[in-house]
Amino acid sequence: MLALTLALLLASASGEEVDCTHADAAGETFPICFDPGNGMLLGAGPAVQGGAVTPELHAGILLRTEWKSRSKGTPWLNTHRLFVTRVRSGTARLGLTATLYEGNLRRHLEEGFILVPTARPVRIPFPFDLTLAMRLGHYERRVWEGPGWTLETGRAALLLDPVRAATARVWLGVGPAASHALRSSREGMVHELSPFTTLLLDAGYETENGWWAARVTALAGWVVGLDGGMRFRTREEVVLERLLIAVNDQPVWLRLSAAHAHADAGIARVDEWSASMGLTVRVWSAR
């Protein structure tokens, strides 16, 4: 699955206009294109975590926007994810994960540059788009670990995108990230800081008609506790989706995902693999 996802991410956008409507025998038109970045998200399916299989439900609000700056008329390609929640039931792995907000704000320039304000200002070519990636209020409660929870109060990253696609459906951002997190357990509350000592990768590809979508996210770096201790942690996740059917213009995707955490899962900061498969619906995402 990883090889297929990377192949999709490296594919070039054709730039061709896609006809997003089709006509039936009676001449009535209906949409055949869907936007994986827009709509109300609802999904369900089995998940494997720590060797246990449990049912999983997830929901959220997805919003994709585009606007042009007044100074140069260049576009900002933005994605927003609000109130994204995952619930895993079952006595073996009962848990809740919820994110208040996650967003990527990317400014696209046809010809990127750096301005050097000398006596005679110099403009140096800069072959990257810049993305501000943010996440606020990421909460996790793993009941099987006992009393306790983790909360990433905030994360911000400045990413460089060498692909510089003129569409929000192709992106590849890499850059430093800063974050603050809390871990509550029987032993008390622990603060963890990553003062731009973490490297974040966020990449994705969606076909023009929205029938295929893939995303890879990963981070690696050091976090520092208020007691002065430092540790290295990593997280990776791969998601692949394929449109199966649309019922009354409401699309249903098959979703496959796999994730790994090194020294960062739960209040015990353990290593962990997980995977899930399910169906997702994005209501009002037809275009």
C-alpha positions, 0 to 999 in steps of 0.5 A: 500500500505504501508503494502505491501511495508514493506512486500516486503522490509522485504522479504529475497533475495533467492540468486537463479540465475534467467534465464533472457531469454526465447525462443519462439516456433521458438527457438528465445530467448528474455529477460524477466528480467529488471533492475529498476535501469538502463535506461532512465526514462519516465513517465506520469499519474495523481497526487493528491496534495492539493486536486487538480488532475493534469497531471504529467510528469517525466523523468530522467537518472538512472544508477547502477554500481558495482566495487571492491576496490583494498584493499580488493576486496570488492564490492561497490554497487552504484545507480545514478539518474541524471536530474530527473524532474517532471512537473505538469501542470494545473492552480490549481497546476502548478509546477516543481521539478528537481534534478541534482544528487542523489546517494547511494554508499554502500560498502558491506563486508562479515564480517564488522569490526571496527579496534581499533589502539591500541598497539596491533590492535583489530578488533571488529565485525561491523554488518552493511554495510556503505552507503554514500547517496548524493543529489545535486541541488534539485529545486522546483517551485510551481507557485500557491504559487506566486513568489518564489522557494526552492533549496536544494543545497546539502544533505549528509548522512552516513547510516548503513545497517543491511541487508547487502545484496550482491546485489544492489536490496535489501537495508535498510539504516538509519543514520544522514544527513546534508543539506543546503537549500534556500527558496526564497519568496516575503519576501526575501531569507532564508537559512536553515541548518541541521548540522546532526540534521536529521535522514534519512531512505532509503530502497528498494526491487526489485525482481531478474527479476525486475517485482516488485520494492518498495522503502521507503524514510523518513527523520525527524529532525531539521533545523536551520535558520541563524537567530537562529530559529529552526523548526522540519520537516518530509518527507515520500514517498512510491513508488511501481512498477509492470511490466505490459508489454515490447514492443520491450524489452522496459519495462512499469511499473505501478507506485503508490506513496504516499508522506507526508510533515510536516512543509516542503512543498513549500516556506510556509513550510506547511503540505501536502499529495500527491499521484500519479499513472502512467506508466513509461518506462525505455528505455535500461533496459533489462538484 
